[in-house]
Amino acid sequence: MNQNIAVVGAGICGLCTGLALAAKGNLVTLYERDIEPPEGGADQAFFGWKRRGAAQFRHPHAFLGVMCNMLEKNYPDLIELFWEAGARKLSFSDMLPPELLLQYEPEPSDDDMWMLMCRRATMETVLRRYVEGTHNVTINNTTNVVGMTTVEKREGITVTGLEVQIDRGEIEQVSHDIIVDASGRGTKFPEWLDALGSGVTTEDDDADIVYYTRHYQINPGEQEPSRHSKERSAGDLGYMKYGVFPGDNGHFAVIICLPNHETELREAIKDPDQFDDICNAIPGLKPWVSPSKSTPTTSSFGFGDIHAIWRHFVNDGIPVALNFFAVGDSAVRTNPLYGRGCSTGTIHAHLLARILDESSDPVERALRFDEETENELRPIFIASLNEDKQGIKRAKAILEGKDVENTGSFKQWLRAAFGDAIGSAAREQVHVLRGAMRTFNLMEKPGDFLKDSRIRWTILRYMLRGRAKNNRARFQRGPRRMEMLAIAQQSNSQAAA
Ligand SMILES: Cc1cc2nc3c(=O)[nH]c(=O)nc-3n(C[C@H](O)[C@H](O)[C@H](O)COP(=O)(O)OP(=O)(O)OC[C@H]3O[C@@H](n4cnc5c(N)ncnc54)[C@H](O)[C@@H]3O)c2cc1C
């Protein structure tokens, strides 16, 4: 069963795919167009690695429970390497708001609900060095995949290899039994398949937001602000979402997410000083970014063109190509605001390794991979898409000065009231928070916790106490839109003076 498999791209999902396939006894070659990480630790990787192939490399990444558990279960020695590199563990009890700490009684399943906190540069470097040391896996750096080779068989187009260009040299052909596309959001494979007349169909929804980041480091002798404070370090002001991502070695990042139409705020936030002024106006961010607590280590920078993408590689029961599989962002992408991409990519990688191990028939493999991807990832994709659509509606209503709480049909109102009741109950009841966090960490299908009758009764009780009381849990303290625009204008004129 051992096969000679090529993985295109050594990003997070490509590396996980390499590990999962090698663990099943396959011979794996990863082709990566970027250079390898520089010598040294997490800071060298973050500040020094020319990582052009993954534009999101310096944006903060959350690594959710499902991914952490998969890595820990399959590669326990890898987890130790993260701790050595300065990464930290955020457990369920660390995530409890102050109101819940007193009533908290641990349950065994809480142990699974942990997140790895480190910069993406740290995650990628540690994972990559571990993969480099794995028997059966080779990583070819500065190797750009520029095409694929195929043959036409009775069962359909069959991929037989790749066209690669090392260090911009001559194009060479390499043969492999199987090709896995892990080349991320900019994948060229759908284009190449289209050119062969084998169309990949794509669902594409614009999330209509821009995502901004700035990195900081805690000052010597200072501690991170308490995570159990009343002012939450992540929240939604309606027209703006924000969050702190604690990382490794005293580093953390702040993200601010704005709808595309907030042109004035978007312009302001590109300026690092104005970014800080805006953060200082938000009570949940101020304790982190105040100059006595931390020092910025980068400018502020953005990421736009955020889409939810689902690519179909089987049309009407017929695979577009055999011996070809797409994993991670090249197949499924969700809004980075939910921090799900690396986790869904890790699930996808392990799913592929299992299917290739269990079946040897090319058609059966393609159909099973398609079906199991639908079963595992589709509910997460749909939940993310629905959240995007609600966010777009709410931001539009705020822009138009409408009453955000009471727009739309009765059905929409009821759905929003239900959401508020869950949010409010999760702030005050550990069992509801535990359920919601299982969904957040992708430990179960989205919303599965609502099947629990105790949780359902609690939420009903919260619904009955009225929406006005519940929606306070959703919005955090912070300036209203017009106030924030005034802060941005003042900050702008100070910068100009
Ligand atoms: C702003 C932002 C924030 C995010 N935050 C989070 C988060 O908090 N948590 C989370 O889980 N996810 C997050 N994501 C999503 C996450 O970054 C992706 O889901 C994840 O990186 C996908 O992994 P991948 O391996 O599929 O692709 P990538 O990590 O993008 O890797 C693709 C690799 O392929 C290489 N490559 C591309 N083309 C070729 C070629 N032709 N030849 C050779 N090599 C090639 C690239 O150089 C790159 O190394 C975020 C995304 C963005 C945009």
The ligand as an SDF file (V2000), in Angstrom:
LIG
                    3D

 53 58  0  0  0  0  0  0  0  0999 V2000
   -5.6660   37.1520    8.1590 C   0  0  0  0  0  0  0  0  0  0  0  0
   -5.8300   35.6740    8.4380 C   0  0  0  0  0  0  0  0  0  0  0  0
   -5.9000   35.2170    9.7380 C   0  0  0  0  0  0  0  0  0  0  0  0
   -6.0960   33.8540    9.9990 C   0  0  0  0  0  0  0  0  0  0  0  0
   -6.2460   33.4250   11.2900 N   0  0  0  0  0  0  0  0  0  0  0  0
   -6.4440   32.1220   11.5340 C   0  0  0  0  0  0  0  0  0  0  0  0
   -6.5730   31.6440   12.8570 C   0  0  0  0  0  0  0  0  0  0  0  0
   -6.6110   32.3990   13.8250 O   0  0  0  0  0  0  0  0  0  0  0  0
   -6.6830   30.2890   13.0490 N   0  0  0  0  0  0  0  0  0  0  0  0
   -6.7260   29.4250   11.9960 C   0  0  0  0  0  0  0  0  0  0  0  0
   -6.8300   28.2200   12.2290 O   0  0  0  0  0  0  0  0  0  0  0  0
   -6.6420   29.8540   10.7390 N   0  0  0  0  0  0  0  0  0  0  0  0
   -6.5000   31.1640   10.4740 C   0  0  0  0  0  0  0  0  0  0  0  0
   -6.3830   31.5900    9.1850 N   0  0  0  0  0  0  0  0  0  0  0  0
   -6.4910   30.6120    8.1040 C   0  0  0  0  0  0  0  0  0  0  0  0
   -5.1770   29.8670    7.9430 C   0  0  0  0  0  0  0  0  0  0  0  0
   -4.1190   30.7740    7.7330 O   0  0  0  0  0  0  0  0  0  0  0  0
   -5.2930   28.9140    6.7730 C   0  0  0  0  0  0  0  0  0  0  0  0
   -6.4950   28.1970    6.8730 O   0  0  0  0  0  0  0  0  0  0  0  0
   -4.1380   27.9260    6.7500 C   0  0  0  0  0  0  0  0  0  0  0  0
   -2.9160   28.5900    6.6410 O   0  0  0  0  0  0  0  0  0  0  0  0
   -4.3090   26.9740    5.5690 C   0  0  0  0  0  0  0  0  0  0  0  0
   -3.1800   26.1630    5.4710 O   0  0  0  0  0  0  0  0  0  0  0  0
   -2.7210   25.6460    4.0430 P   0  0  0  0  0  0  0  0  0  0  0  0
   -1.5340   24.8090    4.3060 O   0  0  0  0  0  0  0  0  0  0  0  0
   -3.8810   25.0950    3.3180 O   0  0  0  0  0  0  0  0  0  0  0  0
   -2.2900   26.9760    3.2470 O   0  0  0  0  0  0  0  0  0  0  0  0
   -1.0830   27.9580    3.5710 P   0  0  0  0  0  0  0  0  0  0  0  0
   -0.7670   27.9590    4.9970 O   0  0  0  0  0  0  0  0  0  0  0  0
   -1.4610   29.2600    2.9240 O   0  0  0  0  0  0  0  0  0  0  0  0
    0.1570   27.3300    2.8130 O   0  0  0  0  0  0  0  0  0  0  0  0
    0.2100   27.1860    1.4140 C   0  0  0  0  0  0  0  0  0  0  0  0
    1.6680   26.8900    1.0640 C   0  0  0  0  0  0  0  0  0  0  0  0
    1.7620   26.5280   -0.2950 O   0  0  0  0  0  0  0  0  0  0  0  0
    2.8950   27.1510   -0.8700 C   0  0  0  0  0  0  0  0  0  0  0  0
    2.6460   27.2430   -2.3100 N   0  0  0  0  0  0  0  0  0  0  0  0
    1.6510   27.9140   -2.9190 C   0  0  0  0  0  0  0  0  0  0  0  0
    1.7250   27.7310   -4.2450 N   0  0  0  0  0  0  0  0  0  0  0  0
    2.7730   26.9200   -4.4730 C   0  0  0  0  0  0  0  0  0  0  0  0
    3.3500   26.3780   -5.6570 C   0  0  0  0  0  0  0  0  0  0  0  0
    2.8340   26.6150   -6.8620 N   0  0  0  0  0  0  0  0  0  0  0  0
    4.4380   25.5970   -5.5300 N   0  0  0  0  0  0  0  0  0  0  0  0
    4.9940   25.3250   -4.3100 C   0  0  0  0  0  0  0  0  0  0  0  0
    4.4800   25.8230   -3.1750 N   0  0  0  0  0  0  0  0  0  0  0  0
    3.3790   26.6000   -3.2460 C   0  0  0  0  0  0  0  0  0  0  0  0
    2.9600   28.4970   -0.1780 C   0  0  0  0  0  0  0  0  0  0  0  0
    4.2490   29.0680   -0.2410 O   0  0  0  0  0  0  0  0  0  0  0  0
    2.5740   28.1020    1.2430 C   0  0  0  0  0  0  0  0  0  0  0  0
    3.6850   27.7210    1.9900 O   0  0  0  0  0  0  0  0  0  0  0  0
   -6.2010   32.9460    8.9150 C   0  0  0  0  0  0  0  0  0  0  0  0
   -6.1230   33.4170    7.5950 C   0  0  0  0  0  0  0  0  0  0  0  0
   -5.9610   34.7650    7.3540 C   0  0  0  0  0  0  0  0  0  0  0  0
   -5.9480   35.2270    5.9210 C   0  0  0  0  0  0  0  0  0  0  0  0
  1  2  1  0
  2  3  1  0
  2 52  2  0
  3  4  2  0
  4  5  1  0
  4 50  1  0
  5  6  2  0
  6  7  1  0
  6 13  1  0
  7  8  2  0
  7  9  1  0
  9 10  1  0
 10 11  2  0
 10 12  1  0
 12 13  2  0
 13 14  1  0
 14 15  1  0
 14 50  1  0
 15 16  1  0
 16 17  1  0
 16 18  1  0
 18 19  1  0
 18 20  1  0
 20 21  1  0
 20 22  1  0
 22 23  1  0
 23 24  1  0
 24 25  2  0
 24 26  1  0
 24 27  1  0
 27 28  1  0
 28 29  2  0
 28 30  1  0
 28 31  1  0
 31 32  1  0
 32 33  1  0
 33 34  1  0
 33 48  1  0
 34 35  1  0
 35 36  1  0
 35 46  1  0
 36 37  1  0
 36 45  1  0
 37 38  2  0
 38 39  1  0
 39 40  1  0
 39 45  2  0
 40 41  1  0
 40 42  2  0
 42 43  1  0
 43 44  2  0
 44 45  1  0
 46 47  1  0
 46 48  1  0
 48 49  1  0
 50 51  2  0
 51 52  1  0
 52 53  1  0
M  END
$$$$
